[in-house]
Amino acid sequence: MGYIAGIGGANMDIHGRSERQLVMRDSNPGTLHMSLGGVCRNICENLVRLGETVRLITVVGEDVHGRSILEGCRAVGIDMSAAQVIPGERSSSYISIMDGDGDMLLAMSDMHIIKRLSAQLVDASRDVLSGADLVVCDGNLSSATIERLTQVCTCPLYLDPVSTAWAREVRPFIGCFDTIKPNRMELETLAQCPVDTRAHLDEACDRLIAQGVRRVFVSMGRDGMFYKGPEGAICGVSRPFDGMVNATGAGDASMAGIVWASRRGMSAQDTLNAAMAAGMIAISSPDTISSDMTPEAIDRMVKEYIK
């Protein structure tokens, strides 16, 4: 098998989890934990842990966090030869605050450096992109970068929109993507229609498919995941799961599960199951990326909680 190319953000993540009910505008006792993050970087690390060969195109600053990101990515097996170090810039960072149950209440990101992931960088990385079997990106890229990426790439493009704000940026080019994984709010932004009912969910996916998207996987949190593609519509729901430690990174793991299962030619149902299982493995870990992310762990999670 060849390799997967990723293009998008790589962050330093700081997670804070309260020991008790949070009191706003006050100092709360809790636990602070630091780990590598960034949507595309997270997807790439999950894919490496699932046995894939991955090359990441990203930008970092010439600072402590930048060095940590490069060293950490290399240590887990991500090829960082296409990453660029930008002097004078701060590396991307992200902080999230979670309640005692592990649910995220507030987050903030400093991702100004992502503007340096430009159309010119796409051109400079053309060999990496054209040699890949599949390219996965996050929605943190500018509209000009997304546009150039859709022009350069000849292999299937997979997208995680990241947020409603970034979904607006990518909306004009959405038909160029083979597979996308929005949540309900991002889907509403992309399709420009409500998704408050099952009928509206179907309609929103149909609008994107009519524009050229082949498959849509919709993350719905505790309600599971919805799929619409050539095989029709599938609703995926898991059994009750009480092992949540850290909700951050679940969506990135699910996207990796979609890519991994697709690379193996799995059916739509099995791909949906793998995506949900990967997300459940992720939330079971205090880190953004679970060290337990393996094909065997996905199989066990599917058998125990999904099938």
C-alpha positions as CSV (number, residue, x, y, z in Angstrom):
1,M,0.0,0.0,0.0
2,G,1.1,3.6,-0.6
3,Y,0.7,6.5,1.8
4,I,-1.9,9.0,3.0
5,A,-1.1,12.7,2.9
6,G,-2.6,15.0,5.5
7,I,-2.6,18.8,5.2
8,G,-3.8,21.1,8.0
9,G,-3.2,22.1,11.6
10,A,-0.8,20.8,14.2
11,N,-1.2,22.2,17.7
12,M,0.0,22.0,21.3
13,D,-3.2,21.2,23.3
14,I,-3.7,22.1,27.0
15,H,-6.7,20.4,28.7
16,G,-8.1,21.5,32.1
17,R,-10.5,19.2,33.9
18,S,-12.3,20.5,37.0
19,E,-12.5,18.4,40.1
20,R,-16.0,19.6,40.9
21,Q,-18.7,21.9,39.6
22,L,-17.1,24.8,37.7
23,V,-17.5,28.3,39.1
24,M,-17.2,30.9,36.4
25,R,-14.9,33.9,36.8
26,D,-13.0,32.1,39.5
27,S,-10.0,29.8,39.9
28,N,-11.1,26.2,39.9
29,P,-9.1,23.3,41.3
30,G,-8.5,20.6,38.7
31,T,-5.9,18.8,36.6
32,L,-4.0,20.4,33.6
33,H,-2.7,18.1,30.9
34,M,-0.6,18.9,27.8
35,S,-0.5,16.9,24.6
36,L,-0.1,17.3,20.9
37,G,-3.1,18.2,18.9
38,G,-4.5,19.9,15.8
39,V,-7.3,18.2,13.8
40,C,-5.3,17.0,10.8
41,R,-2.3,16.1,13.0
42,N,-4.7,14.1,15.3
43,I,-6.2,12.3,12.3
44,C,-2.7,11.5,11.1
45,E,-1.5,10.1,14.4
46,N,-4.6,7.9,14.7
47,L,-4.0,6.6,11.2
48,V,-0.3,5.8,12.0
49,R,-1.5,3.9,15.1
50,L,-3.9,2.0,12.9
51,G,-1.0,0.9,10.7
52,E,-1.0,3.5,7.9
53,T,1.9,5.3,6.4
54,V,1.2,9.1,6.7
55,R,3.0,12.3,5.6
56,L,1.8,15.5,7.1
57,I,2.0,18.9,5.5
58,T,1.7,21.6,8.2
59,V,3.4,24.7,9.6
60,V,4.9,25.3,13.0
61,G,6.7,28.3,14.6
62,E,10.4,28.4,15.5
63,D,9.5,28.1,19.2
64,V,9.4,25.5,22.0
65,H,5.9,24.3,21.0
66,G,7.0,24.0,17.3
67,R,10.0,21.8,18.2
68,S,7.7,19.7,20.5
69,I,5.2,19.2,17.7
70,L,7.8,18.1,15.2
71,E,9.6,15.8,17.6
72,G,6.4,14.3,18.9
73,C,5.0,13.6,15.4
74,R,8.2,12.0,14.3
75,A,8.3,9.9,17.5
76,V,4.9,8.3,16.7
77,G,5.8,7.7,13.1
78,I,4.4,10.6,11.1
79,D,6.6,11.7,8.2
80,M,7.2,15.4,8.8
81,S,9.6,16.0,5.9
82,A,6.9,18.2,4.2
83,A,6.3,20.4,7.4
84,Q,7.6,23.9,7.3
85,V,9.1,25.9,10.2
86,I,8.1,29.6,10.0
87,P,10.5,32.0,11.8
88,G,8.9,34.7,13.9
89,E,5.5,32.9,14.2
90,R,3.9,31.3,17.2
91,S,3.0,27.6,16.8
92,S,-0.7,26.8,17.0
93,S,-2.0,26.2,20.5
94,Y,-5.4,25.2,21.9
95,I,-6.8,25.1,25.4
96,S,-10.0,23.4,26.6
97,I,-11.8,23.5,29.9
98,M,-13.8,20.4,30.9
99,D,-16.2,19.8,33.7
100,G,-15.9,16.9,36.2
101,D,-17.6,14.5,33.7
102,G,-15.2,15.2,30.9
103,D,-17.5,17.3,28.8
104,M,-15.9,20.4,27.2
105,L,-17.5,23.6,28.3
106,L,-15.1,26.2,26.7
107,A,-12.1,26.2,24.4
108,M,-9.8,28.8,22.8
109,S,-7.4,28.4,20.0
110,D,-4.4,30.5,18.7
111,M,-4.0,29.4,15.1
112,H,-2.8,32.5,13.4
113,I,0.0,30.6,11.8
114,I,-2.4,28.5,9.8
115,K,-2.6,31.4,7.4
116,R,0.9,30.4,6.3
117,L,-0.6,27.1,5.0
118,S,-1.1,28.9,1.8
119,A,-1.9,28.0,-1.9
120,Q,1.9,28.5,-2.5
121,L,2.6,25.8,0.1
122,V,0.2,23.5,-1.7
123,D,2.2,24.1,-4.9
124,A,5.5,23.5,-3.0
125,S,4.0,20.2,-1.7
126,R,2.7,19.0,-5.0
127,D,4.9,16.0,-5.2
128,V,3.7,14.8,-1.8
129,L,0.1,15.4,-2.6
130,S,0.2,13.9,-6.1
131,G,2.0,10.7,-4.8
132,A,-0.6,10.0,-2.1
133,D,-3.3,7.4,-2.4
134,L,-5.7,9.7,-0.5
135,V,-5.5,13.2,1.0
136,V,-7.2,14.2,4.2
137,C,-7.5,17.8,5.3
138,D,-9.2,19.9,8.0
139,G,-11.3,23.0,7.4
140,N,-8.7,25.3,9.0
141,L,-7.3,26.0,5.6
142,S,-8.2,29.3,3.8
143,S,-10.6,29.3,0.9
144,A,-7.7,30.0,-1.5
145,T,-5.7,27.1,-0.1
146,I,-8.7,24.8,-0.3
147,E,-9.3,25.9,-3.9
148,R,-5.7,25.2,-4.9
149,L,-5.8,21.8,-3.1
150,T,-8.8,20.7,-5.1
151,Q,-7.0,21.7,-8.3
152,V,-3.7,19.9,-7.5
153,C,-5.1,16.7,-6.0
154,T,-6.0,13.9,-8.3
155,C,-6.7,11.3,-5.6
156,P,-9.8,11.2,-3.3
157,L,-10.0,14.2,-0.9
158,Y,-11.4,13.7,2.6
159,L,-12.5,16.7,4.7
160,D,-13.3,17.3,8.4
161,P,-14.8,20.8,8.4
162,V,-13.8,21.6,12.0
163,S,-16.3,24.3,12.7
164,T,-19.2,26.3,11.2
165,A,-16.9,29.3,10.6
166,W,-14.5,27.2,8.6
167,A,-17.3,25.3,6.9
168,R,-18.3,28.6,5.3
169,E,-14.8,28.9,3.9
170,V,-14.9,25.5,2.2
171,R,-18.6,25.6,1.1
172,P,-17.9,26.9,-2.5
173,F,-15.6,23.9,-3.1
174,I,-17.5,21.2,-1.2
175,G,-18.3,19.2,-4.4
176,C,-14.6,18.5,-4.9
177,F,-14.5,16.3,-1.9
178,D,-15.0,12.5,-2.0
179,T,-15.9,12.1,1.7
180,I,-16.7,14.6,4.4
181,K,-17.4,14.3,8.2
182,P,-19.3,17.3,9.5
183,N,-21.3,17.5,12.7
184,R,-24.9,18.7,12.5
185,M,-24.1,22.4,12.8
186,E,-21.4,22.2,10.1
187,L,-23.7,20.2,7.9
188,E,-26.3,22.9,8.2
189,T,-23.8,25.5,7.2
190,L,-22.5,23.5,4.3
191,A,-26.0,22.5,2.9
192,Q,-27.6,25.8,3.9
193,C,-30.7,24.1,5.3
194,P,-31.9,23.0,8.7
195,V,-31.0,19.6,10.1
196,D,-33.4,19.4,13.1
197,T,-35.2,16.3,11.8
198,R,-34.3,13.0,10.1
199,A,-36.0,14.3,6.9
200,H,-33.9,17.5,7.0
201,L,-30.8,15.5,7.7
202,D,-31.5,13.4,4.6
203,E,-32.2,16.6,2.6
204,A,-29.0,18.3,3.7
205,C,-26.8,15.3,2.8
206,D,-28.6,15.0,-0.6
207,R,-27.8,18.6,-1.3
208,L,-24.1,18.0,-0.8
209,I,-24.2,14.7,-2.8
210,A,-25.9,16.6,-5.7
211,Q,-22.9,19.0,-5.7
212,G,-20.4,16.1,-6.1
213,V,-19.7,14.7,-2.6
214,R,-19.8,10.9,-2.7
215,R,-20.2,10.2,1.0
216,V,-21.3,12.2,4.1
217,F,-20.7,10.9,7.7
218,V,-22.5,13.2,10.2
219,S,-21.2,13.2,13.8
220,M,-24.1,13.5,16.2
221,G,-22.5,13.1,19.6
222,R,-24.4,10.9,21.9
223,D,-26.9,10.2,19.1
224,G,-24.2,8.3,17.1
225,M,-23.5,8.9,13.5
226,F,-25.5,9.3,10.3
227,Y,-24.3,8.1,6.9
228,K,-25.5,9.0,3.4
229,G,-23.8,7.7,0.2
230,P,-24.2,5.5,-2.8
231,E,-25.7,2.7,-0.6
232,G,-28.3,5.0,0.9
233,A,-28.8,6.2,4.4
234,I,-27.6,4.4,7.6
235,C,-28.1,5.5,11.2
236,G,-25.3,4.3,13.6
237,V,-26.0,4.1,17.3
238,S,-23.9,2.5,20.1
239,R,-25.0,0.9,23.3
240,P,-24.6,3.1,26.5
241,F,-21.0,3.9,27.1
242,D,-19.8,5.3,30.5
243,G,-16.1,5.3,29.9
244,M,-15.7,9.0,28.8
245,V,-12.6,10.6,30.2
246,N,-11.9,13.4,27.7
247,A,-14.2,14.3,24.8
248,T,-11.5,16.2,22.9
249,G,-10.2,14.3,19.9
250,A,-13.2,12.0,19.4
251,G,-14.2,13.5,16.0
252,D,-10.6,13.3,14.8
253,A,-10.4,9.6,15.7
254,S,-13.7,9.0,14.0
255,M,-12.4,10.6,10.8
256,A,-9.3,8.3,11.0
257,G,-11.6,5.4,11.5
258,I,-13.4,6.3,8.3
259,V,-10.2,6.7,6.3
260,W,-8.8,3.4,7.7
261,A,-11.9,1.4,7.0
262,S,-12.3,2.9,3.5
263,R,-8.7,2.0,2.7
264,R,-9.6,-1.6,3.5
265,G,-12.7,-1.6,1.3
266,M,-15.1,-2.1,4.1
267,S,-18.8,-1.7,3.6
268,A,-20.6,1.5,4.5
269,Q,-22.0,-0.1,7.6
270,D,-18.6,-1.4,8.8
271,T,-17.0,1.9,8.0
272,L,-19.7,3.7,10.1
273,N,-19.1,1.2,12.9
274,A,-15.3,1.7,12.8
275,A,-15.8,5.5,12.9
276,M,-17.9,5.3,16.0
277,A,-15.7,2.7,17.7
278,A,-12.6,4.9,17.0
279,G,-14.3,7.9,18.6
280,M,-15.2,5.8,21.7
281,I,-11.6,4.7,22.1
282,A,-10.5,8.3,21.9
283,I,-12.8,9.5,24.7
284,S,-11.6,6.7,26.9
285,S,-8.2,8.3,27.1
286,P,-7.0,11.4,29.0
287,D,-4.8,12.3,25.9
288,T,-6.2,13.7,22.7
289,I,-4.9,10.6,21.0
290,S,-5.4,7.2,22.7
291,S,-2.4,4.9,22.9
292,D,-4.9,2.1,22.7
293,M,-5.9,3.0,19.1
294,T,-5.3,-0.2,17.1
295,P,-7.4,-2.2,14.6
296,E,-7.9,-4.8,17.3
297,A,-9.3,-2.2,19.7
298,I,-11.7,-1.0,17.1
299,D,-12.9,-4.6,16.5
300,R,-13.4,-5.1,20.2
301,M,-15.3,-1.9,20.6
302,V,-17.6,-2.6,17.7
303,K,-18.4,-6.1,19.1
304,E,-19.0,-4.8,22.6
305,Y,-20.9,-1.6,22.0
306,I,-22.1,-1.3,18.5
307,K,-23.1,-4.7,17.0
